[in-house]
Amino acid sequence: MRFFPYDRPYPNQGEAMDGIAEALEAERDVLVEGAPGTGKTLSALVPAVEYARQEDKTVVITTNVHQQMRQFVEDARAITRTEPIRAVVFKGKSSMCHIDVEYQECQTLRDTTRSLVEKEQDKAELSEQADALVDRMRAGEQGAADARTAVTDELDTLEDELEDLREGNICEYYYNNLTEDTDEFFSWLFDDVRTPEDIYEYADQRKLCGYELLKEGMEEVDLVVCNYHHLLDPNIREQFFRWLNREPEDVITVFDEAHNIESAARDHASRALTENTLEQALNELEDTDDSRADSAENVISAFLDALKETYDEAFGFGEREQVGEDWYDLPIANNDRRDDLTLAFLDRYEGRGISTEVELALQLGKRLDDEYEEAYKDGEATTRQECQTLQAAAFIDTWMADGGKLGQHPMCSVRRDGGTDEVYGRAELYTCIPREVTETLFEEVHASILMSATLRPFDVTEDVLGLSDPATMAYGLAYPEENRHTIAVQTPALFSSEREEPATQETLTQVLADASRFTPGNTLVFFPSYAEAERYHERLQARMDVTNRLFLDESGTPTEEIRSKFVESQSAILLTSLWGTLAEGVSFDGDDARTVVVVGVPYPHLSERMEAIQDAYDRVYSSRREAGWRYAVEIPTIRKTRQALGRVIRSPDDFGVRILADKRYTRASSEMGKYGVRSTFPPEERAEIVDVSAEKLKFAMLNFYGDHDAYDGDPPRP
C-alpha cells in the first residue's frame, strides 16, 4: 500500500490491508478482529483512504474511547506526511463553543447573525446604488431622482430592520467568520491534522468561531475523525453527511473498538422524559392563551399523574428510602398486556381521544417553540427557551405508538433531588435491539469496517448489528507464543454466594500476593466490581509489605492520575474494575504491567434492562439456542475478559503472564453447563490456557519469567 506511513508493518498487517481493499472494491462490510497492539487502525485506515482517493469517497473513522481518538490523530498525521490528504478531527459544538450556549441557542444565534450580515451587505449595495444615482441626477438623466428616492426609502426600511437585529442576540465570533477573510484559517487547518483543541485556541485568539469554520472546511475532505454519536444518531448523521457534502453511498465508515457499538446504539435509540419536564410543560400551558392548551393539558397532566401513581405503587417495603441521586429502576412491564404506566395513563385520561389531543399538543408546542425562537432572535429574551410542551407531547406520542413493540421496553426510574431531597420519576422507552439503529447506517454507506480485539464470534456480531454478508478476518497475537503464558487458576467459581466464604477470600488473597511477588514489574488486577477491588485492596494491605506500591482505582476518581502513578512505580499492584476505563483502549507496555489478573467472570449486573435484552434476543433470534443468554450475557462477558487480558503484551518484544482466577475458566468448566465459559474463547486462545492450582501458580510464574531472564538479580524464593 503506497499510503503506508511506517517502514515496518506489524505481523499480518499486509494481509489484513489487502483483504480490506478487496472488500471495499466489492462494496462489502468488513469485520476485523486483531489482537491488541497489532496495528488494526492503520490496517483499516490505509486501504480505506487509498480507495477513497481513487473513487472520490470520504473516510470517517470513529471511536468512543478518548485515548484512541489521540491515536487516530497520530496515524492520520503519519499518513499526511506521505500523501497530501485533507483530514479533520471533529467534535460536537459543546466542546468548541467560545460563548458556552446550548445547541438551540447556537442555531438561533447563527440565523440572526447571518441575517444581520446579509442585511448589512444589502445596505452597502443600496448605498452604492444611491451614490451612483446622484451622479446620474447631476448628469440630468431622466428618472434618476425618482429611482434614488425609491432606493433611499428602501435604505430607511433596511436601517430600521438592522437596528432591530442589532438590539437582538448575535454571536460576535460567527459575525467575524462572515465578515473577515478566513482563507488563512483554512490554509492553516489543512497544513496538518489539527485537533479540536488546536482549532479552538487558534480561533479564540482571532475572535472567530472555530466550530463553524471547521464545518465549512469539512466539505469533501478525505478523512474525518469523530465520535460514535456523529454516525449512530440518525439526526446528527444526516447533518454530518451534509457538512461533508457527501451522499451516504460516498462515505466509508471505520469503527474502532466496535464491540462497543451495541451498547452505544442502545443509548442513542432510547428515549426518556422526566417528571420535571411534564410539570414545566403544565406551567407553560397555564400562561398560554390558545384553544389547544386544554387538549395539551389533558394528556400531559394525565401522563404526569400516571407516572407518579406508577412509581408509588411499584415501590416495595422500605424501597423508597433506598433511592439516592442515581436513577433507580422500578419494574412496570407486563407479559400479557401493556405496561403499568400506560394502563394508569389510560385510566386517568379524560379527554376527546389521546391521539387527537396529542396532535393538538404537538401543534401548540411547535407554535410556542417558534415564538421562543423569535423572542431570542429579537433580543426580547437572553436565552433561547426550550418548549417543554413540545418535548412532553412528542414523548407521549412515541410512548403510545412504540411502547408495545418488540425490542422497546417501557421503564420507570426514580431518583432523589439533591436540593429538595424529594423523589421524582422518569419514563423511558429502552431500546433492546441495537440493529434498529445500526442496520440502516450499514445499508446506506458505501462500506463499513468494524475492528476490535474482541469481535468474535462474527455471526453474533452480524446478527446483533444487522450486517449483511460481511468479509471477516481474525488475526491473533502474531507475536512469539513463548512470550506469553495464559493461566487458569483453579480457585472456586466466584458466584455471589461463594465470594463471601472466608476460605475463598483467603485463597484469592494468596493468589494475588503470589502473582505480584513473582512478577518482575507491575501487576494489573481486574475485578467484576469496584467493591470487590476494594475488598482485596484491604486484604493485600494486611498481607503484604506494599507501602507506596498498592493502588486502588475507585469509581468516580480520575483514572489517568492513578494510572500514571502506577506505571511510574516499581513492583506495583493496581486493583480496578473490569467495568472501568482501564479495561480497554489503554496500553501498559513492558514493566508498566508484566502480569494481568482477571478475578472472576464479569457478568453484567442482573437487572430488568438486562432481562429485557435477553428476552428480546430470545424472541428475535428464536431459532438460535439460548440466544438471549449467549448474545446478551455470555459473549459480552468474555469480550470484557479478553479486553482486560489485552492490556499487556503490546509489541513483538513484550512478554508477560495473563491469569484467569476462577474455576469457570478451567477445563473443569465443561461440567458447569452454561456457566462454564472456557469454550466461549476463540479456539486458538482457548488452546493456550493452562490450568494451574492456586498453590502452584508461583512456580509457573517463576519458571516463565526465569526463562526470560526477567528478574533483576536473584529470583524470589517460592
VENHU-V66850 format. One record per backbone hydrogen bond with DSSP energy under -1.0 kcal/mol. CO is the residue of the C=O (numbers start at 1). NH is the residue of the N-H. Records with the same first field share a line. If there is no record, write none. Layout:
CO->NH / NH
This chain:
1->4
10->13
12->16
13->17
14->18
15->19
16->20
17->21
18->22
19->23
20->24
21->25
22->26
23->28
24->27
29->471
30->450
31->473
32->452
33->475
35->38
39->43
40->44
41->45
42->46
44->48
45->49
46->50
47->51
48->52
49->53
50->54
51->55
52->57
58->252
59->224
60->254
61->226
62->256
65->69
66->70
67->71
68->72
69->73
70->74
71->75
72->76
73->77
74->78
75->79
76->80
77->81
79->82 / 83
83->85
86->222 / 223
88->225
92->95
93->96 / 97
102->106
103->107
104->108
105->109
106->110
107->111
108->112
109->113
110->114
111->115
112->116
113->117
114->118
115->119
116->120
117->121
118->122
119->123
120->124
121->125
122->126
123->127
124->128
125->129
126->130
127->131
128->132
129->133
130->134
131->135
132->136
133->137
134->138
135->139
136->141
137->140
141->144
143->147
144->148
145->149
146->150
147->151
148->152
149->153
150->154
151->155
152->156
153->157
154->158
155->159
156->160
157->161
158->162
159->163
160->164
161->165
162->166
163->167
171->175
172->176
173->177
174->178
175->179
176->180
182->186
183->187
184->188
185->189
186->190
188->191
195->199
196->200
197->201
198->202
199->203
200->204
201->205
203->208
204->207
209->213
210->214
211->215
212->216
213->217
218->221
222->59
223->88
224->61
225->90
226->63
227->230
228->231 / 232
229->233
233->237
234->238
235->239
236->240
237->241
238->242
239->243
240->244
241->246
244->220
247->250
248->251
250->58
251->446
252->60
253->449
254->62
255->451
257->260
258->261
260->264
261->265
262->266
263->267
264->268
265->269
266->270
271->429
273->427
274->278
275->279
276->280
277->281
278->282
279->283
280->284
281->285
282->286
285->288
288->290
290->293
292->296
293->297
294->298
295->299
296->300
297->301
298->302
299->303
300->304
301->305
302->306
303->307
304->308
305->309
306->310
307->311
308->312
309->313
310->314
316->319
319->322
320->323
324->416
328->414
332->340
339->343
340->344
341->345
342->346
343->347
344->348
345->349
353->357
354->358
355->359
356->360
357->361
358->362
359->363
360->364
361->365
362->366
363->367
364->368
365->369
366->370
367->371
368->372
369->373
370->374
371->375
372->376
373->377
374->378
375->380 / 381
383->385
387->391
388->392
389->393
390->394
391->395
392->396
393->397
394->398
395->399
396->400
397->401
398->402
399->403
402->405
405->408
407->432
409->430
411->428
412->330
413->426
414->328
415->424
417->421
422->417
424->415
425->275
426->413
427->273
428->411
429->271
430->409
433->436
434->437 / 438
435->439
438->442
439->443
440->444
441->445
447->253
448->30
449->255
450->32
451->258
452->34
457->461
458->462
459->463
460->464
461->465
462->466 / 467
471->31
473->33
475->35
480->483
481->484
483->656
485->658
486->690
487->660
488->692
489->491 / 662
493->495
495->499
498->501
501->505
502->506
503->507
504->508
505->509
506->510
507->511
508->512
509->513
510->514
511->515
512->516
513->517
514->518
516->519
519->521
522->594 / 595
523->574
524->597
525->576
526->599
527->578
529->533
530->534
531->535
532->536
533->537
534->538
535->539
536->540
537->541
538->542
539->543
540->544
544->546
546->549
549->573
551->575
554->557
558->562
559->563
560->564
561->565
562->566
563->567
564->568
566->569
572->523
573->551
574->525
575->553
576->527
577->580
589->592
590->593
591->522
594->657
595->524
596->659
597->526
598->661
601->603
607->611
608->612
609->613
610->614
611->615
612->616
613->617
614->618
615->619
616->620
617->621
621->624
624->627
626->630
627->631
628->632
629->633 / 634
630->635
633->637
634->638
635->639
636->640
637->641
638->642
639->643
640->644
641->645
642->646
644->647
645->648
647->588
651->654
656->485
657->596
658->487
659->598
660->489 / 662
661->600
662->665
663->666
664->677 / 678
666->669
667->670
668->671
669->672
672->675
673->676
677->680
678->681
682->686
683->687
690->488
692->490
696->700
697->701
698->702
699->703
700->704
701->705
702->706
703->707
705->710
706->709
711->713
